[in-house]
């Protein structure tokens, strides 16, 4: 399969690149800022790295050219921690531009090929905070709530064309996104998690793999949070 992964240079995205490339799929991944880690991941996996800001529709069109995606994994996202009255409007807009508009751009870029084949899989990465909300993460929660609604609506729209759309909804996962969270808060979240640990990127990739292969599953939000949100 041809698998396109956005936000593929680190965290959950990098784990997905490694996993699916190891299964001999053809993988192209987007990254925003170039760096040695990105180049090393491409060398390690044989995946194709393409610099692309998913908030830019024209850039997404160029970055998807020549790649007939069978699977699109919309993983690229930004987070912000702070009180709502401390969030600048530019930051609010940027989170929506990447986390929500980015999915819109990427779906529209790969959709013509999927419609022509009458098959395809789209997996969006939501968040448990999009399900229940998080204090001091209002903007991030709002974007992920939008991703959940988008997933359900798009699944209904594209099912007659043989295209399935689902989302994984991670809990607390040990990636760069939580690196700024203080140790006390992280420990409190771990203690609240019934399975007694935080997630790792591979936990989310396992859920992605299930959704890619589950031919009778569409429009679903698969929680991967250790039981923190049930």
C-alpha positions in Angstrom: 0.0 0.0 0.0 0.9 3.6 -0.4 0.7 5.3 3.0 0.8 9.1 3.5 1.6 10.2 7.0 1.5 13.9 8.1 3.6 15.1 11.0 5.8 12.1 10.5 9.1 13.3 11.7 8.7 12.7 15.5 6.5 11.2 18.1 3.5 9.2 17.0 4.1 10.1 13.4 7.7 8.8 13.4 6.6 5.6 15.1 4.0 5.1 12.3 6.6 5.7 9.6 8.9 3.1 11.1 6.1 0.6 11.6 4.5 0.8 8.1 7.8 1.1 6.3 9.0 -2.1 8.1 6.0 -3.8 6.6 7.3 -2.9 3.1 4.6 -0.4 2.4 5.5 2.6 0.4 5.5 5.5 2.9 5.7 9.2 2.3 5.7 11.5 5.3 5.4 15.2 5.8 7.5 17.3 8.1 7.4 21.0 8.8 10.9 21.9 10.0 13.9 20.1 8.5 16.6 18.6 10.6 19.0 15.7 11.1 16.3 13.6 12.8 14.1 13.8 9.8 16.9 12.9 7.4 17.9 10.0 9.7 14.4 8.7 9.8 14.2 8.7 6.0 17.5 6.9 5.7 16.6 4.4 8.4 13.2 3.5 7.0 13.5 4.2 3.2 10.4 6.4 3.5 10.2 9.6 1.5 10.3 12.8 3.5 8.6 15.8 2.1 8.6 19.2 3.7 5.1 20.5 3.9 3.0 22.8 6.1 -0.4 21.2 6.0 -2.0 24.5 6.8 -1.1 25.6 3.3 -3.4 24.0 0.7 -1.2 24.8 -2.2 1.8 23.2 -0.5 -0.2 20.1 0.3 -1.1 19.8 -3.4 2.5 20.0 -4.4 3.6 17.6 -1.7 1.1 14.9 -2.6 1.9 15.0 -6.4 2.9 11.7 -7.8 1.8 9.7 -4.7 -1.4 7.7 -5.2 -2.3 7.3 -1.5 -4.2 4.2 -0.4 -4.1 5.3 3.2 -3.9 8.8 4.6 -2.9 9.2 8.3 -3.6 12.8 9.5 -1.3 13.1 12.4 0.1 16.6 12.1 -0.9 18.8 15.1 0.1 21.6 17.4 -0.8 22.0 21.1 -1.0 25.0 23.4 -1.2 25.1 27.1 -2.6 28.2 28.9 -5.7 30.0 30.0 -8.0 31.1 27.3 -7.5 34.8 28.0 -3.8 34.3 27.5 -4.1 32.8 24.1 -3.3 35.2 21.3 -5.7 35.1 18.4 -2.8 34.3 16.1 -2.0 31.2 18.2 -5.7 30.2 18.2 -5.9 30.5 14.4 -2.7 28.6 13.9 -3.8 25.6 15.9 -7.0 25.4 13.8 -5.1 26.0 10.6 -2.9 22.9 11.3 -5.1 20.6 13.3 -8.3 21.0 11.4 -7.7 22.8 8.1 -4.7 20.6 7.6 -7.0 17.6 7.5 -9.3 19.3 5.0 -6.3 20.1 2.7 -4.9 16.6 2.9 -8.2 14.8 2.4 -9.0 16.9 -0.7 -5.5 16.2 -2.1 -5.8 12.4 -1.9 -9.5 12.1 -2.5 -9.6 12.2 -6.3 -7.4 9.1 -6.5 -9.4 7.3 -3.8 -12.6 8.1 -5.6 -11.3 6.8 -8.9 -10.3 3.5 -7.2 -13.5 3.4 -5.1 -11.4 2.5 -2.1 -9.2 4.1 0.5 -8.6 4.6 4.2 -8.3 7.8 6.2 -7.2 7.7 9.8 -7.3 10.9 11.8 -5.6 11.5 15.1 -7.9 13.1 17.6 -7.4 13.2 21.4 -9.3 12.3 24.5 -9.4 16.1 25.2 -11.5 16.4 22.1 -14.0 14.1 23.8 -14.1 15.5 27.3 -12.1 18.8 27.2 -9.1 19.9 29.2 -8.7 22.9 31.4 -5.9 25.2 30.1 -6.1 23.4 26.7 -9.3 25.0 25.4 -8.0 25.6 21.9 -6.4 22.2 21.5 -9.5 20.5 22.9 -11.7 22.5 20.5 -9.6 21.5 17.4 -9.7 17.8 18.4 -13.4 18.0 19.0 -13.7 19.3 15.5 -11.5 16.4 14.2 -14.0 13.9 15.9 -17.0 15.6 14.3 -15.2 15.8 10.9 -14.4 12.1 11.1 -17.9 11.0 11.7 -19.4 13.2 9.0 -16.8 12.4 6.4 -17.3 8.7 7.1 -20.9 9.0 6.2 -20.1 11.0 3.1 -17.5 8.7 1.7 -18.7 5.3 2.7 -20.7 4.8 -0.6 -17.5 5.3 -2.4 -15.7 2.5 -0.6 -13.6 4.9 1.5 -13.5 4.4 5.3 -12.8 7.2 7.7 -11.9 6.6 11.4 -9.9 8.3 14.2 -7.7 7.2 17.0 -8.2 9.2 20.2 -4.9 9.1 22.3 -4.7 9.7 26.0 -1.4 10.9 27.5 1.3 9.7 25.2 5.0 10.2 26.0 6.1 12.4 23.1 7.5 15.9 22.7 3.9 17.3 23.0 3.9 16.6 26.7 7.5 17.5 27.3 6.6 20.8 28.9 4.1 19.4 31.3 5.5 19.3 34.8 6.4 16.0 36.5 3.8 16.4 39.2 0.9 16.7 36.7 2.2 13.8 34.6 2.4 11.6 37.7 -1.1 12.6 38.7 -2.4 11.7 35.2 -0.6 8.3 35.4 -2.2 7.6 38.8 -5.6 8.4 37.4 -5.1 6.0 34.5 -6.6 2.6 35.3 -3.8 0.7 33.4 -1.2 2.6 35.5 1.0 4.0 32.8 1.2 6.6 30.1 0.9 5.6 26.5 3.8 5.3 24.1 3.7 6.1 20.3 3.6 2.4 19.5 0.3 2.0 21.3 -1.3 4.5 18.9 0.2 2.9 15.9 -1.3 -0.4 16.8 -4.7 1.2 16.8 -4.0 2.8 13.4 -3.0 -0.6 12.0 -6.3 -2.1 13.3 -8.4 0.7 11.7 -6.5 0.4 8.4 -7.3 -3.3 8.2 -10.8 -3.3 9.7 -12.9 -3.4 6.5 -16.3 -3.2 8.3 -15.4 -0.3 10.6 -16.0 3.4 9.7 -17.0 6.6 11.4 -15.5 5.3 14.7 -13.4 7.1 17.3 -11.1 4.5 18.9 -9.9 5.6 22.4 -6.3 4.6 23.3 -6.0 6.1 26.7 -5.4 3.3 29.2 -8.9 3.7 30.6 -8.4 7.3 31.6 -11.6 8.3 29.6 -14.3 5.6 29.4 
